[in-house]
Amino acid sequence: MRPMLASALLVSAMLGTACGRPFDIRTAPGFIELQDQDPDYGYRATTPEGVVVGVKAVRLEGEGSQDIAFWQRALTLQLRDVSGYALTGERAVRSLDGVPGEELRFGHDEAGKPFSYWLTFFVSGKRLILVEAGGPSAQFERYEASVEWMEKSIKVR
């Protein structure tokens, strides 16, 4: 999925991937958790129609790297200005265990078809937790409530 690749390239260029799975997320009905997939992700789940949710944890380094406003701006610029995604919405969120985060919603066309992509992130200690969800817009809309449920189920401490 291109949006996941775009954010992976940004984050990998700036940081080192964290080891282990310092988060917990529940899989919504209609999704199945994928095993032995992309090693950059600690979690990935999909629907039969190709809506995917993935979570990765990235180790933060450097002074000020825990600044959520920095990550909101950096990720928005990367996806919007570099990768060509249209920012369609943003909102403050909290993980199930109370860690503040941000949700960025994007859209783009691929081969003439609309796609939806959400990037929700949390800064917890020395880690950036990225929750990515995306797929063809028509199918994504069908699973939107399940994606939101999964995002609300995440614990990042």
N, C-alpha and C positions, 0 to 999 in steps of 0.2 A: 504494500500500500504506500503510495507516494508520500502522503503527509507524515506517516510514521518515519519514513526514510529521511525526510527533510529535517524533522526535529532530532532524529538520531544523529545526523551529520553535525548539526549545530552543537548539540550537547557533547558529543564525542570529541569534537574539536576543542571544546572549552574545558572538559572535565574528564575524569576517569570513571569507568563504569564500576559501581559498587558490587561487592560480592554478596551472595546470599539473597534472601528475600525479606527485607526489613519492612514488610507490609503484609496485610491480610486483606483479601477481597473475596466476596462471595459471588458465585456464578448464578446469574438469573435464569429462570426457566426460559427455554427456547434457545439457550446458548449451551455449548459444551466447551469445557476447558481442553485446550490443545496441549499435548505433551511433546517434549523433545523438538520444539520449534526453534525459532530464532533465539540464539543464545544471549542476545542483548536484552531480551525481555524475561522478567521473572514470572510473568503470567501472560497468557493469551487465551482468548475464548472467541468462538465464532458461532454464527447462525448458519443454517443451510443456505440462506440467500447471500452470504458473504459480508454481513455486518460483523466487524471485528472490534474487540476491546483488548488492549494490551497495556501492561504496566511495567515500567522499568524504574530502577533506583540508580541514581548517579551520585557518586561521592563528590562533595563540594570542597573546593580548595580555595584559599585566598581570602584576604580581608574583604568583608562586606558581601561574601558570596551567599549569605543567608537572606539577603534583601529580596523580598518577594516582588517588589516593584521593579527591580532590575530584571528579574526573570520574566515578568509579564511583558516588559518592553522588548527584551531581547528575543523572546519567542515570537511575539507579534511581528516584529521587524523581519525576522527570518522567514516566517511563513508568508507574510503579506508581501513584503518588498522583494525578497529574494526568490521565493518559490511561487509567487503569483496567486496565493489564496486570498479570497475576500473575507475580511473580518465581518461577521454578521451579528456578533453579540459577545458580551463578556459579563461576568458576575462573580462576586465574592462567594466562596463556598467554605465549608468546614468538613473535615474528615469525621468519621463516626467517633473517633477519640478526641475531637476538638481542635485539631491542628488547622489553622487558617490556610486557605488556598485560593486559587483563581481558576475559573473556567473560561476558556476562549473558544468561541464557535466560529468555524470557517466554512466556506463553500467554494467549489470550483467545478469547472466542466472538464471532463476527460472523455475524449473521443465523442464529443457532442452530447454527453450525458452528465447531468448534475450529480455531484458527490458532496456529502456532508462529512465534516471532520471536526471533532471536539478534542481539545487538549486541556485537561485539568491537571493542575500541578500543586504540590505542597512542598514547603521547605520545612524539614524536620531534622533538627540537629545539624549534622554535617552531610545531609542527603537531600537531594531533589527527587521527589517522587512524581513521575509523569504517568498520567492515565490518558491513553489515547483511544479514541473510538471513531470509527469511520466506516463508510460504505456508500453504495449508490443511494441517493437521497430518498427515492420512493421506498426502498427497503428500510433505510435508516429510520424514517418517520414511523414505520410500523413498530420498530423496536425501541423507539426513543424513551418510553417509560422504563423499559428494562435497563437501558444504558444508564439512565439517571439513578435507578435503584442500585445498580452495581457501583456507581461513583459514590453514592451515599453510604455504601457498606464498607468502604475502605478504612482501614486503621493503618496509621503510618508511624506510630511510635514503637 
